[in-house]
Amino acid sequence: MNLGTVIKICKMLFQLFWFLATCCTFVVNALWLCCNFASVSFPWLMLAFFLVLLASKFVKLKSPSDEVVRSLLWKSEKQQGCGDDWPILNRGGGFDAPDNSMAAINQCLAQKCHKILLNLSVTSDGQAILLHKSTLEKANINEPVSKLHSSFFDNFSITEHHPLGQMFQSEKVVTFEKLLKLLESSEVTVFLLASQTTPRLLEIIREAATRCPVFTKRIIFCCSSPVAIYQLRQRCPDLVCGLWMEKSYHLRMPQYLNSSTILLSVLGAIYRNIIAPVIGISIVFIHKDEYNAQISTLWKNVGVRPIVYTINSPNEKRYFQQVTKTLYLTDSLRSEPHLIFKTRMI
């Protein structure tokens, strides 16, 4: 090995050492900057968090009593935990009958399912109807309900474009007033899910809760807006409300935030420990992919009952009935385990 080769090797080793020293210096400086930033900002963040908690005590709304919530979810204490009483029929059982129709509601009652979730929308002229946008999409109508006049639905058949529509008579869209009349003669519990929380929709709910005594005894109002629930319960403190938690990828957040488990956990803690106690919700709807026993326990610790959506597989239904003992939202009663087993035995 000649002298030139030795010099080149020494030069390369020196450059490598200098590069590693530069990287170490950069890391140390970055950590030092983070420590200085944390030492300055952490006390202020803790102070801000404390002030938020303190302020929430003054604006907190009292939740309805647990007895009222149980009376809505179960007709009697004996039925609590009964397999027949677990499911909540989404849109009246959208797989079994036309969505949000009287046929779907009557079919639920005939099968002794007294918990139904219906979609509430408001037309352009301020009329409340039971309709979901997917019903319009099946008819190749892409306009939102809020841009359609109520007269448009006078000749609109909700059974025509349903896969099982030929088994039912033609039906028109059910109005909110017709639902209120049904509640006076039935023991059904309706989860009323607002498609859009507009001022007009909140006004309709407040007015109905004031003039209809059975409203707060038969309806649980649900939406995805904590602000709308807070505004509504300020005027109607006896109304039982539920918060609809969208799946994380539906949240209006940057993609890199949605993929962060830590940030989603922090967001969930804020909802459970600050937002939920302040607005006084009694129920929360959680997507099945983001539900587990720990999440259920955390919500129950703050006095909120979790409901899982959307469960259609018989195996999943058996799991939530027998293992987690959690209410769930389903699109069909035909896949209920107890109904399947009865059919096989017959």
C-alpha positions as a Markdown table, in Angstrom:
| # | Residue | x | y | z |
|---|---|---|---|---|
| 1 | Met | 0.0 | 0.0 | 0.0 |
| 2 | Asn | 1.6 | 3.3 | -1.1 |
| 3 | Leu | 1.6 | 6.6 | 0.7 |
| 4 | Gly | -1.1 | 8.1 | -1.6 |
| 5 | Thr | -3.6 | 5.4 | -0.8 |
| 6 | Val | -3.0 | 5.8 | 3.0 |
| 7 | Ile | -3.6 | 9.6 | 2.7 |
| 8 | Lys | -6.9 | 9.0 | 0.8 |
| 9 | Ile | -8.2 | 6.6 | 3.4 |
| 10 | Cys | -7.3 | 9.0 | 6.3 |
| 11 | Lys | -9.1 | 11.8 | 4.4 |
| 12 | Met | -12.2 | 9.7 | 4.0 |
| 13 | Leu | -12.2 | 8.7 | 7.7 |
| 14 | Phe | -11.8 | 12.3 | 8.7 |
| 15 | Gln | -14.7 | 13.4 | 6.5 |
| 16 | Leu | -16.9 | 10.6 | 7.9 |
| 17 | Phe | -15.9 | 11.6 | 11.5 |
| 18 | Trp | -16.7 | 15.3 | 10.7 |
| 19 | Phe | -20.1 | 14.3 | 9.2 |
| 20 | Leu | -21.1 | 12.3 | 12.2 |
| 21 | Ala | -20.0 | 15.1 | 14.5 |
| 22 | Thr | -22.1 | 17.5 | 12.6 |
| 23 | Cys | -25.2 | 15.2 | 12.8 |
| 24 | Cys | -24.7 | 14.8 | 16.6 |
| 25 | Thr | -24.4 | 18.6 | 17.0 |
| 26 | Phe | -27.6 | 19.1 | 15.0 |
| 27 | Val | -29.5 | 16.6 | 17.1 |
| 28 | Val | -28.3 | 18.1 | 20.4 |
| 29 | Asn | -29.2 | 21.6 | 19.3 |
| 30 | Ala | -32.7 | 20.4 | 18.2 |
| 31 | Leu | -33.3 | 18.7 | 21.5 |
| 32 | Trp | -32.1 | 21.7 | 23.4 |
| 33 | Leu | -34.5 | 23.9 | 21.4 |
| 34 | Cys | -37.4 | 21.5 | 22.1 |
| 35 | Cys | -36.6 | 21.6 | 25.8 |
| 36 | Asn | -36.5 | 25.3 | 25.9 |
| 37 | Phe | -39.8 | 25.6 | 24.0 |
| 38 | Ala | -41.4 | 23.0 | 26.3 |
| 39 | Ser | -40.2 | 24.8 | 29.4 |
| 40 | Val | -41.7 | 28.0 | 28.2 |
| 41 | Ser | -45.0 | 26.8 | 26.6 |
| 42 | Phe | -45.9 | 23.8 | 28.8 |
| 43 | Pro | -46.9 | 26.0 | 31.8 |
| 44 | Trp | -49.1 | 28.1 | 29.5 |
| 45 | Leu | -50.7 | 25.1 | 28.0 |
| 46 | Met | -51.4 | 23.6 | 31.4 |
| 47 | Leu | -52.9 | 27.0 | 32.5 |
| 48 | Ala | -55.1 | 27.2 | 29.3 |
| 49 | Phe | -56.3 | 23.6 | 29.9 |
| 50 | Phe | -57.1 | 24.4 | 33.5 |
| 51 | Leu | -59.1 | 27.5 | 32.4 |
| 52 | Val | -61.0 | 25.4 | 29.9 |
| 53 | Leu | -61.9 | 22.9 | 32.6 |
| 54 | Leu | -62.9 | 25.7 | 35.0 |
| 55 | Ala | -65.0 | 27.4 | 32.4 |
| 56 | Ser | -66.8 | 24.2 | 31.4 |
| 57 | Lys | -68.1 | 23.9 | 35.0 |
| 58 | Phe | -70.1 | 27.1 | 34.5 |
| 59 | Val | -71.5 | 26.3 | 31.1 |
| 60 | Lys | -72.2 | 22.6 | 31.8 |
| 61 | Leu | -75.7 | 21.4 | 31.1 |
| 62 | Lys | -77.2 | 18.7 | 33.3 |
| 63 | Ser | -77.8 | 15.4 | 31.6 |
| 64 | Pro | -81.2 | 13.7 | 31.8 |
| 65 | Ser | -81.4 | 11.1 | 34.6 |
| 66 | Asp | -80.3 | 7.6 | 34.0 |
| 67 | Glu | -83.8 | 6.3 | 34.6 |
| 68 | Val | -85.2 | 8.4 | 31.7 |
| 69 | Val | -82.5 | 7.1 | 29.4 |
| 70 | Arg | -83.2 | 3.5 | 30.4 |
| 71 | Ser | -87.0 | 4.0 | 29.9 |
| 72 | Leu | -86.2 | 5.0 | 26.3 |
| 73 | Leu | -83.8 | 2.1 | 25.6 |
| 74 | Trp | -85.8 | -0.6 | 27.4 |
| 75 | Lys | -89.5 | -0.7 | 28.2 |
| 76 | Ser | -88.8 | -2.6 | 31.4 |
| 77 | Glu | -85.9 | -3.7 | 33.5 |
| 78 | Lys | -86.6 | -7.4 | 32.6 |
| 79 | Gln | -86.0 | -6.6 | 29.0 |
| 80 | Gln | -82.6 | -5.1 | 29.6 |
| 81 | Gly | -80.1 | -7.6 | 28.3 |
| 82 | Cys | -82.7 | -9.6 | 26.4 |
| 83 | Gly | -81.4 | -10.7 | 23.0 |
| 84 | Asp | -84.5 | -9.5 | 21.2 |
| 85 | Asp | -84.0 | -6.0 | 22.4 |
| 86 | Trp | -80.4 | -5.4 | 21.4 |
| 87 | Pro | -80.7 | -4.0 | 17.8 |
| 88 | Ile | -81.6 | -0.5 | 16.7 |
| 89 | Leu | -83.0 | -0.5 | 13.2 |
| 90 | Asn | -81.2 | 1.9 | 10.9 |
| 91 | Arg | -83.7 | 3.8 | 8.8 |
| 92 | Gly | -86.4 | 1.3 | 10.0 |
| 93 | Gly | -84.4 | -1.6 | 8.5 |
| 94 | Gly | -83.2 | -0.2 | 5.2 |
| 95 | Phe | -82.3 | -3.7 | 3.9 |
| 96 | Asp | -85.7 | -5.2 | 4.7 |
| 97 | Ala | -88.0 | -2.3 | 3.6 |
| 98 | Pro | -87.9 | 1.1 | 1.9 |
| 99 | Asp | -85.8 | 3.5 | 4.0 |
| 100 | Asn | -87.5 | 5.8 | 6.5 |
| 101 | Ser | -91.0 | 4.6 | 5.3 |
| 102 | Met | -94.1 | 3.8 | 7.2 |
| 103 | Ala | -93.8 | 0.3 | 5.9 |
| 104 | Ala | -90.4 | 0.0 | 7.5 |
| 105 | Ile | -91.7 | 1.4 | 10.8 |
| 106 | Asn | -94.7 | -1.0 | 10.8 |
| 107 | Gln | -92.5 | -3.9 | 10.0 |
| 108 | Cys | -90.2 | -3.1 | 12.9 |
| 109 | Leu | -93.2 | -2.9 | 15.3 |
| 110 | Ala | -94.6 | -6.2 | 13.9 |
| 111 | Gln | -91.3 | -7.9 | 14.8 |
| 112 | Lys | -91.3 | -6.3 | 18.3 |
| 113 | Cys | -88.3 | -4.1 | 17.6 |
| 114 | His | -89.1 | -0.8 | 19.3 |
| 115 | Lys | -85.9 | 1.1 | 18.7 |
| 116 | Ile | -85.6 | 2.8 | 15.3 |
| 117 | Leu | -83.2 | 5.3 | 13.8 |
| 118 | Leu | -84.7 | 7.7 | 11.3 |
| 119 | Asn | -83.1 | 10.5 | 9.2 |
| 120 | Leu | -84.5 | 14.0 | 9.6 |
| 121 | Ser | -84.0 | 16.5 | 6.8 |
| 122 | Val | -85.4 | 19.9 | 6.0 |
| 123 | Thr | -86.6 | 21.0 | 2.5 |
| 124 | Ser | -85.8 | 24.4 | 0.9 |
| 125 | Asp | -89.2 | 25.8 | 2.1 |
| 126 | Gly | -88.5 | 24.7 | 5.7 |
| 127 | Gln | -90.6 | 21.5 | 5.9 |
| 128 | Ala | -89.2 | 18.6 | 8.0 |
| 129 | Ile | -89.3 | 15.2 | 6.4 |
| 130 | Leu | -87.9 | 11.7 | 7.1 |
| 131 | Leu | -85.4 | 11.1 | 4.3 |
| 132 | His | -81.8 | 10.3 | 3.7 |
| 133 | Lys | -79.8 | 11.4 | 0.7 |
| 134 | Ser | -79.1 | 7.8 | -0.4 |
| 135 | Thr | -82.8 | 7.4 | -1.2 |
| 136 | Leu | -82.5 | 10.2 | -3.7 |
| 137 | Glu | -79.3 | 8.9 | -5.1 |
| 138 | Lys | -81.0 | 5.6 | -5.9 |
| 139 | Ala | -83.4 | 7.6 | -8.0 |
| 140 | Asn | -80.5 | 9.4 | -9.8 |
| 141 | Ile | -81.3 | 12.6 | -8.0 |
| 142 | Asn | -78.0 | 14.3 | -6.8 |
| 143 | Glu | -79.6 | 17.4 | -5.4 |
| 144 | Pro | -79.5 | 17.7 | -1.6 |
| 145 | Val | -82.8 | 17.7 | 0.3 |
| 146 | Ser | -82.2 | 21.2 | 1.5 |
| 147 | Lys | -82.4 | 22.5 | -2.1 |
| 148 | Leu | -85.6 | 20.6 | -3.0 |
| 149 | His | -89.1 | 22.0 | -2.4 |
| 150 | Ser | -91.5 | 20.0 | -0.3 |
| 151 | Ser | -93.9 | 19.8 | -3.4 |
| 152 | Phe | -91.2 | 17.8 | -5.2 |
| 153 | Phe | -91.9 | 14.9 | -2.8 |
| 154 | Asp | -95.7 | 14.8 | -3.4 |
| 155 | Asn | -95.2 | 12.5 | -6.4 |
| 156 | Phe | -91.9 | 10.9 | -5.3 |
| 157 | Ser | -92.2 | 7.2 | -4.5 |
| 158 | Ile | -89.6 | 5.9 | -2.0 |
| 159 | Thr | -90.4 | 2.2 | -2.8 |
| 160 | Glu | -89.9 | 2.4 | -6.5 |
| 161 | His | -86.1 | 2.3 | -6.4 |
| 162 | His | -85.7 | 0.0 | -3.4 |
| 163 | Pro | -84.4 | -3.6 | -4.1 |
| 164 | Leu | -87.5 | -5.0 | -2.4 |
| 165 | Gly | -89.8 | -2.3 | -3.6 |
| 166 | Gln | -92.1 | -4.7 | -5.5 |
| 167 | Met | -93.1 | -6.3 | -2.2 |
| 168 | Phe | -94.5 | -3.0 | -0.9 |
| 169 | Gln | -97.2 | -0.6 | -1.9 |
| 170 | Ser | -96.1 | 2.8 | -3.3 |
| 171 | Glu | -95.4 | 5.2 | -0.4 |
| 172 | Lys | -94.6 | 8.9 | -0.2 |
| 173 | Val | -92.0 | 10.5 | 2.0 |
| 174 | Val | -93.1 | 10.5 | 5.7 |
| 175 | Thr | -93.4 | 14.0 | 7.2 |
| 176 | Phe | -92.2 | 14.9 | 10.6 |
| 177 | Glu | -95.8 | 15.7 | 11.7 |
| 178 | Lys | -96.9 | 12.2 | 10.7 |
| 179 | Leu | -94.2 | 10.8 | 12.9 |
| 180 | Leu | -95.3 | 12.8 | 15.9 |
| 181 | Lys | -98.8 | 11.4 | 15.5 |
| 182 | Leu | -97.4 | 7.9 | 15.4 |
| 183 | Leu | -95.6 | 8.5 | 18.6 |
| 184 | Glu | -98.9 | 9.3 | 20.4 |
| 185 | Ser | -100.2 | 5.8 | 19.7 |
| 186 | Ser | -97.1 | 3.7 | 19.9 |
| 187 | Glu | -94.3 | 2.8 | 22.3 |
| 188 | Val | -91.6 | 3.0 | 19.8 |
| 189 | Thr | -88.4 | 4.9 | 20.6 |
| 190 | Val | -87.1 | 6.9 | 17.7 |
| 191 | Phe | -83.4 | 8.0 | 17.3 |
| 192 | Leu | -83.8 | 11.1 | 15.2 |
| 193 | Leu | -80.6 | 11.6 | 13.3 |
| 194 | Ala | -80.3 | 15.1 | 11.8 |
| 195 | Ser | -78.7 | 15.1 | 8.3 |
| 196 | Gln | -77.8 | 18.8 | 8.6 |
| 197 | Thr | -78.0 | 20.9 | 11.8 |
| 198 | Thr | -79.5 | 24.1 | 10.3 |
| 199 | Pro | -81.2 | 26.8 | 12.5 |
| 200 | Arg | -84.5 | 25.9 | 10.9 |
| 201 | Leu | -84.1 | 22.2 | 11.9 |
| 202 | Leu | -83.3 | 23.2 | 15.5 |
| 203 | Glu | -86.3 | 25.5 | 15.6 |
| 204 | Ile | -88.5 | 22.6 | 14.5 |
| 205 | Ile | -87.2 | 20.3 | 17.2 |
| 206 | Arg | -87.6 | 23.0 | 19.9 |
| 207 | Glu | -91.1 | 23.7 | 18.8 |
| 208 | Ala | -92.1 | 20.1 | 18.7 |
| 209 | Ala | -90.6 | 19.4 | 22.2 |
| 210 | Thr | -92.6 | 22.3 | 23.6 |
| 211 | Arg | -96.0 | 21.5 | 22.2 |
| 212 | Cys | -95.8 | 17.7 | 22.1 |
| 213 | Pro | -95.6 | 16.1 | 25.6 |
| 214 | Val | -94.7 | 12.7 | 24.3 |
| 215 | Phe | -91.7 | 14.0 | 22.3 |
| 216 | Thr | -89.1 | 13.8 | 25.0 |
| 217 | Lys | -90.5 | 10.4 | 26.1 |
| 218 | Arg | -90.2 | 8.8 | 22.7 |
| 219 | Ile | -87.4 | 10.6 | 20.8 |
| 220 | Ile | -83.6 | 10.8 | 21.2 |
| 221 | Phe | -82.2 | 13.5 | 19.0 |
| 222 | Cys | -78.8 | 12.7 | 17.4 |
| 223 | Cys | -76.4 | 14.7 | 15.3 |
| 224 | Ser | -72.6 | 15.1 | 14.8 |
| 225 | Ser | -72.5 | 18.7 | 15.9 |
| 226 | Pro | -71.8 | 19.3 | 19.7 |
| 227 | Val | -72.7 | 23.0 | 19.2 |
| 228 | Ala | -76.1 | 22.1 | 17.8 |
| 229 | Ile | -76.8 | 19.8 | 20.7 |
| 230 | Tyr | -75.7 | 22.4 | 23.2 |
| 231 | Gln | -78.0 | 25.0 | 21.7 |
| 232 | Leu | -80.9 | 22.6 | 21.6 |
| 233 | Arg | -80.5 | 21.4 | 25.2 |
| 234 | Gln | -80.3 | 24.9 | 26.5 |
| 235 | Arg | -83.9 | 25.4 | 25.5 |
| 236 | Cys | -85.0 | 21.8 | 26.0 |
| 237 | Pro | -83.1 | 20.4 | 29.0 |
| 238 | Asp | -85.3 | 17.3 | 29.3 |
| 239 | Leu | -84.5 | 16.1 | 25.7 |
| 240 | Val | -82.2 | 13.1 | 25.6 |
| 241 | Cys | -79.5 | 13.7 | 22.9 |
| 242 | Gly | -76.8 | 11.5 | 21.3 |
| 243 | Leu | -73.6 | 12.4 | 19.6 |
| 244 | Trp | -72.8 | 10.7 | 16.2 |
| 245 | Met | -69.1 | 10.2 | 16.0 |
| 246 | Glu | -67.9 | 10.0 | 12.4 |
| 247 | Lys | -65.2 | 7.5 | 11.5 |
| 248 | Ser | -61.8 | 9.1 | 11.7 |
| 249 | Tyr | -61.2 | 9.3 | 7.9 |
| 250 | His | -64.4 | 11.3 | 7.6 |
| 251 | Leu | -63.2 | 14.0 | 9.9 |
| 252 | Arg | -62.3 | 17.3 | 8.3 |
| 253 | Met | -58.7 | 17.1 | 9.3 |
| 254 | Pro | -55.5 | 16.7 | 7.3 |
| 255 | Gln | -54.7 | 13.1 | 6.3 |
| 256 | Tyr | -51.5 | 13.0 | 8.4 |
| 257 | Leu | -53.5 | 14.0 | 11.5 |
| 258 | Asn | -56.2 | 11.3 | 10.8 |
| 259 | Ser | -53.4 | 8.6 | 10.6 |
| 260 | Ser | -51.9 | 9.7 | 14.0 |
| 261 | Thr | -53.1 | 7.4 | 16.8 |
| 262 | Ile | -51.9 | 9.8 | 19.4 |
| 263 | Leu | -53.7 | 12.8 | 18.0 |
| 264 | Leu | -56.9 | 10.7 | 17.6 |
| 265 | Ser | -56.6 | 9.5 | 21.2 |
| 266 | Val | -56.3 | 13.1 | 22.4 |
| 267 | Leu | -59.3 | 14.1 | 20.3 |
| 268 | Gly | -61.3 | 11.3 | 21.8 |
| 269 | Ala | -60.3 | 12.3 | 25.3 |
| 270 | Ile | -61.4 | 15.9 | 24.6 |
| 271 | Tyr | -64.8 | 14.6 | 23.4 |
| 272 | Arg | -65.3 | 12.4 | 26.4 |
| 273 | Asn | -64.0 | 14.5 | 29.2 |
| 274 | Ile | -64.8 | 18.1 | 28.1 |
| 275 | Ile | -67.4 | 18.2 | 25.3 |
| 276 | Ala | -69.7 | 15.3 | 26.4 |
| 277 | Pro | -70.1 | 16.6 | 30.0 |
| 278 | Val | -70.6 | 20.2 | 28.9 |
| 279 | Ile | -73.4 | 19.4 | 26.3 |
| 280 | Gly | -75.0 | 16.7 | 28.5 |
| 281 | Ile | -75.3 | 13.9 | 26.0 |
| 282 | Ser | -76.5 | 10.5 | 27.1 |
| 283 | Ile | -75.6 | 8.4 | 24.1 |
| 284 | Val | -72.7 | 8.2 | 21.6 |
| 285 | Phe | -72.6 | 6.4 | 18.3 |
| 286 | Ile | -69.2 | 4.9 | 17.5 |
| 287 | His | -68.1 | 3.1 | 14.3 |
| 288 | Lys | -67.4 | -0.6 | 14.8 |
| 289 | Asp | -63.8 | -0.2 | 13.5 |
| 290 | Glu | -63.0 | 2.2 | 16.3 |
| 291 | Tyr | -64.8 | 0.5 | 19.1 |
| 292 | Asn | -63.2 | -1.7 | 21.8 |
| 293 | Ala | -63.8 | -2.6 | 25.4 |
| 294 | Gln | -61.5 | 0.2 | 26.6 |
| 295 | Ile | -63.3 | 2.9 | 24.6 |
| 296 | Ser | -66.6 | 1.6 | 26.0 |
| 297 | Thr | -65.4 | 1.8 | 29.5 |
| 298 | Leu | -64.1 | 5.3 | 29.1 |
| 299 | Trp | -67.4 | 6.5 | 27.7 |
| 300 | Lys | -69.4 | 4.8 | 30.5 |
| 301 | Asn | -67.1 | 6.4 | 33.1 |
| 302 | Val | -68.4 | 9.8 | 32.0 |
| 303 | Gly | -72.1 | 8.6 | 32.1 |
| 304 | Val | -72.5 | 8.1 | 28.3 |
| 305 | Arg | -73.8 | 4.9 | 26.8 |
| 306 | Pro | -72.0 | 3.8 | 23.6 |
| 307 | Ile | -73.8 | 2.4 | 20.6 |
| 308 | Val | -71.9 | 0.7 | 17.8 |
| 309 | Tyr | -72.7 | 1.1 | 14.1 |
| 310 | Thr | -73.3 | -0.5 | 11.6 |
| 311 | Ile | -73.5 | -4.2 | 12.5 |
| 312 | Asn | -75.0 | -6.6 | 9.9 |
| 313 | Ser | -73.1 | -9.8 | 10.3 |
| 314 | Pro | -74.7 | -12.5 | 12.6 |
| 315 | Asn | -71.3 | -13.2 | 14.1 |
| 316 | Glu | -70.7 | -9.6 | 14.9 |
| 317 | Lys | -74.2 | -9.3 | 16.4 |
| 318 | Arg | -73.6 | -12.4 | 18.6 |
| 319 | Tyr | -70.3 | -10.8 | 19.8 |
| 320 | Phe | -72.0 | -7.5 | 20.8 |
| 321 | Gln | -74.9 | -9.3 | 22.4 |
| 322 | Gln | -73.1 | -11.9 | 24.3 |
| 323 | Val | -69.5 | -10.6 | 24.9 |
| 324 | Thr | -69.6 | -6.8 | 25.1 |
| 325 | Lys | -73.4 | -6.5 | 25.8 |
| 326 | Thr | -73.5 | -3.3 | 23.8 |
| 327 | Leu | -76.4 | -1.9 | 21.8 |
| 328 | Tyr | -75.8 | -1.8 | 18.1 |
| 329 | Leu | -77.3 | -0.2 | 14.9 |
| 330 | Thr | -78.2 | -2.6 | 12.1 |
| 331 | Asp | -79.8 | -2.4 | 8.7 |
| 332 | Ser | -81.7 | -5.7 | 8.9 |
| 333 | Leu | -83.4 | -8.0 | 11.3 |
| 334 | Arg | -83.1 | -10.9 | 8.9 |
| 335 | Ser | -79.5 | -11.4 | 10.1 |
| 336 | Glu | -80.4 | -11.5 | 13.8 |
| 337 | Pro | -78.9 | -14.6 | 15.4 |
| 338 | His | -82.1 | -15.6 | 17.4 |
| 339 | Leu | -84.2 | -15.2 | 14.2 |
| 340 | Ile | -81.8 | -17.3 | 12.2 |
| 341 | Phe | -81.7 | -20.1 | 14.7 |
| 342 | Lys | -85.5 | -20.1 | 15.1 |
| 343 | Thr | -85.9 | -20.4 | 11.3 |
| 344 | Arg | -83.5 | -23.4 | 11.2 |
| 345 | Met | -85.3 | -25.2 | 14.0 |
| 346 | Ile | -88.6 | -24.8 | 12.1 |
